[in-house]
């Protein structure tokens, strides 16, 4: 059995590897692509999605692919499924920091702290606060009430926010995927923490934006594809909604000339939510080791992805 793993993880992983496992350690994307061709097990991550996809595509014999990332939208999941490759993702390894960022987004929007920072940069001393919303006694809808969504909900509850979660199953205490649209007008905050799938793309479009309160904010820590950006820019420019805090957009990086940068009442955080911590890689390495032993021993894998669903 052969594994191809990042050299960066070697000090964390190597002491816990089982005997008899052959390992190649890659230090560059070129090495990862070359080494992947005959690998059975691969942790082939690269922070450039297209390169990550090339690494995985080169691994034609892969039995198990491990990734520290939560979303698989950069990969050809149908090919992986056809090859019989099992996939585990990093759902949960950066959940706390993403949840903190989402709540920060709501606070920044409520108090318009983006405008406060710009006033300080100009050495101004405003006589009034640019943002006067309180989170206390507001209503939030969290679309994608999984690991991250639940953590967002727990943190919002501490501010006195009433939280409604949306799940695929409509599990107890949540509403199902067909029920949230008719309720949109009752929420002050719409949090997006869902994966990008064929069903979820552009789930927030013109009709949904029209149904929202004019005072409502969107906070997106899911994927940029969840929102129809043209419709969002129009809604924000016309003040049909109060605005949006966007950690994720499409494409990424957003080109400098893209009109989303300058659309009124849109606040960007450049997909930094998951990077605003120092423990993601440590958690990812620990998860890989746990799953490696489970894989070799024929036990269930943690965070195994349903490739048909895409998450």
LUMVO-135114 format. One record per residue (C-alpha): z, y, x; residue in one letter. Coordinates in steps of 0.2 Angstrom, whole numbers, plus 5000, padded with zeros to 4 digits. Layout:
ZYXa ...
***
This chain:
500050005000x 499550175007x 500150345003x 499450515008x 500850655008x 501050835013x 501750855031x 502850995024x 503850865014x 504050745029x 505850795034x 506350775015x 505450615011x 505250505027x 507050455028x 506950385011x 505350285011x 505350105008x 504849985022x 503049925023x 502350085015x 500950155026x 500950345026x 499650475032x 500350655032x 499150795030x 499350975036x 497751045029x 496651025014x 495250955025x 496450815031x 497050785013x 495250765007x 494850645021x 496450545020x 496350525001x 494850415000x 495750245003x 497550294996x 498450204983x 499750344981x 499450524983x 500450684983x 498950804986x 499450974980x 498651134986x 499051304979x 497251344977x 496851244961x 495051214965x 495551134982x 496851034974x 495550964962x 494450924977x 495850824985x 496150724969x 494350694966x 494150614984x 495550494980x 494450364971x 495650214973x 497250304968x 498450204958x 499750344956x 499550534958x 501150634960x 501150824958x 502450964959x 501451064946x 501751054928x 499951094922x 498450974925x 497151094919x 496351104936x 496050924937x 494750804928x 495950704918x 494650604910x 494050534927x 495850504932x 496050404915x 494450304918x 495050264936x 496650194929x 497650324939x 499450354933x 499950534935x 501750614936x 501950804935x 503350924941x 503950974924x 505651034925x 505751074944x 505551254941x 506051264923x 507551364926x 506751504935x 505251514923x 506451524909x 507451664918x 505751754920x 505351744902x 506951814897x 506751954910x 505051984902x 505852014885x 507152134893x 505852224903x 504852244887x 506352294876x 506852434888x 505152464895x 505852444912x 504052454919x 504052634914x 505752664922x 505252594939x 503652704938x 504752864934x 505852824949x 504352804960x 503852974955x 505653044958x 505753094940x 507453094930x 506953054912x 508053134898x 507752984886x 507552794888x 505652744886x 506252574878x 507552564864x 507352394858x 508852274858x 508752084859x 510352074848x 509952014830x 508151994833x 507051834830x 506051734843x 504751604841x 504551494856x 502851394855x 503151244867x 504951194865x 504951074879x 506051084895x 505651264898x 505551324880x 507251254877x 507951344892x 507251504886x 508051474869x 509751444877x 509651604886x 509051704872x 510451634861x 511651714873x 510951884869x 511151854850x 509351814847x 508951684833x 507751554840x 506451444832x 505551314843x 503851244840x 503551054845x 502150934842x 503250814833x 504250944822x 505850874829x 507450914821x 507851094823x 506051144827x 504451164817x 502851074819x 501151134826x 500451174809x 501951274802x 502151424814x 500651524810x 501151564792x 502851624799x 502251734812x 502651894803x 504451854803x 504651864822x 505052004835x 504651894850x 503251764852x 503551664868x 502151544874x 502751404885x 501451274879x 500251174891x 498451214891x 497451084881x 495951084870x 497051114855x 498051254862x 496751364869x 496651534861x 498051484849x 498451674849x 496851754842x 496351894831x 497051814815x 498751774823x 498851954831x 498552024814x 499951924806x 501251984819x 502452124816x 501752294823x 503352294833x 503252124840x 502952074859x 502151924866x 502951844882x 501751714890x 502451594903x 501251454898x 499451474902x 498251624901x 497051514890x 498351514876x 497851694871x 496151764866x 496251904879x 494852004871x 495852004855x 497452044864x 496752194873x 496052264856x 497752234847x 498752314861x 497552464863x 497652494844x 499552464843x 499352324831x 500752244841x 501952324853x 501352234868x 501352084879x 502252024895x 500951914904x 501451804918x 499851704916x 498151764913x 496351694915x 495551694927x 496851694941x 496951794952x 496351924939x 494952024947x 495452214951x 494152284939x 494752174924x 495152284909x 496752184906x 497552274921x 497452444912x 497652394894x 499052494886x 500752404884x 500252254894x 501452214908x 500952094922x 501951984933x 500551894942x 501051714939x 502651734950x 503851654938x 503851484945x 503851554963x 505351664961x 506551524968x 506851424984x 507251254977x 505651194968x 504951104984x 506651014987x 506750964968x 504950904969x 505250804985x 506750724977x 505750684961x 504350604972x 505550484981x 506350434964x 504650394956x 504050314972x 505450184971x 505150164953x 503250144955x 503450004969x 504749914959x 503749924942x 505050034933x 504550174922x 504050344930x 504950504927x 503750644920x 502250524917x 500850624909x 499850564894x 498150594901x 497350584884x 498350734879x 498350824895x 500250834898x 
***
